[in-house]
Amino acid sequence: MTDDRLKRLLHRFAAAAEAHAAAIEAMDEATANRHAFMLQGLYREIVLKGDAGREELLALADSSRKDVAGMAAVYSLRYCPELAVAVLRRLSAEAGLLGFRASMALERWERGEWDLE
C-alpha cells in the first residue's frame, strides 16, 4: 500500500521528469539542471521509503508517459536492472531526444559509468 507522502513524491517525480524533458527539448539548460537536481532529491526521498519506494518508482517505468518511464527506469537501474534496461532499450528505439537520451543512459550503464548517488 502506498502512503500519501510517497504518492506525492512519485507525482512530483513524474512532473519533474516531464519538465526536465521539456527543458531539454527547448534547450533551456538552466531549467533542465534545476529539474535534474529536483529529480535527484525526490529520488533520495522516495528510496528512504525502502522497498515500497523503490517498487513504486519502478512501477513508473511502465508509464505511458515516455519521459516519465525513461526517468523512472534510469533511477531504477541499480535496484532492478533487468526491467530498467528493457524499458530503456524500448525507449532507445524512439525518434528524437528521448531515444538518444535512453541510448546514452544504456551506454553509460553498460560501461559501468552510471552513478546516481
N, C-alpha and C positions, 0 to 999 in steps of 0.2 A: 504494500500500500504506500503510495507516495504522499508524504506530508505536504501541507500547504506551502511551507517555505521552500521545499525542494521544487514544487511545481512552479513557484515564482522564479526561482533561479533558472530552471530549464526554459521557461518562457523568455526570460531576459537573454539567455544564451542564444536561443533561436533568433530573437530580434537583432542581437548584436552580430550574429553570423550573416544575416541578410544585409545589415547596414555596412558591415565590413566589405562584403562582396560588391555592393553598390558603390562604395567609395573607391574600390579598386577599379571598377568599370569606368568611373568618372575620372580616374587618375588623380584623385584627391588624397595625396599621401598622408597629410596630417590627420584627416578624418579616419582613414584606414588604420593608421597607427593607434589612434585613440580607441577604436573598436577592437583592435588586436589586444591591447592592454586590458580592455574590459573583458574580453573573452578569457584571457588568462586568469584574471581574478575570479570570474564566475566559475571557471573550471575548478580552481582551488576550493571554492566554497562547495561546489557540487560533490567533489570527491571526499570532502570532510564528512559527508553523509554515509560514507562506507560503501558497501556493496550495493545498497539501494541507489545511491547517487550514480555510481558507475553504470549500473544496469539501465537506469532511466536515461542517462546520457547516450549510451549505446543504442537505446530504442529510438533516439532522434536520428540515428543513421538510416533508419527506414523511412524517414520523412519524404513526402512527395516534393517538398521544397528542397531542391537540389543543393542550394548553398548551405542550408541547414544540415542536410545529410552529410555533405562533404566535411563540414567543420566538426560535426559530431564524430565522424569516422576518424578524422585526424587526431582528435583528443582521446579517442578510444583505442588507438593503436597499441599502446602499452598493455592494456587490460584484456583486449580481445582482438589480437592481430588478424586472425583468420577472417572474421566478419568485416573488420575495418578495411583490410586490404581488398576484400571482394567489392565493397562499396566504392572504394577509390578507383579500382580497376574499371568498374562500370562507368563512373563519372569521367574517367580519363578519356573515354570514347566520345564525350560531348564536345561540341564545337566551342570555340571561343576560350575566354579566360578560365571558365570553370574546368574544362577539360585539361587545359595547360596546368592550372594550379593542382589538380588532382594527380596528374602525372608527375609533377615535380615533388609532391609530397611522397608519392610512392618511391620515387628515385632516392630521395633523401632517406627514407625509412630503410630501403634495401641496402643502402651504403652504410647504415648504422649512424647516420648523422642527426637523427631526429631526437631532439631533447626539448620537452615542453615544461620541464620543471626548473 
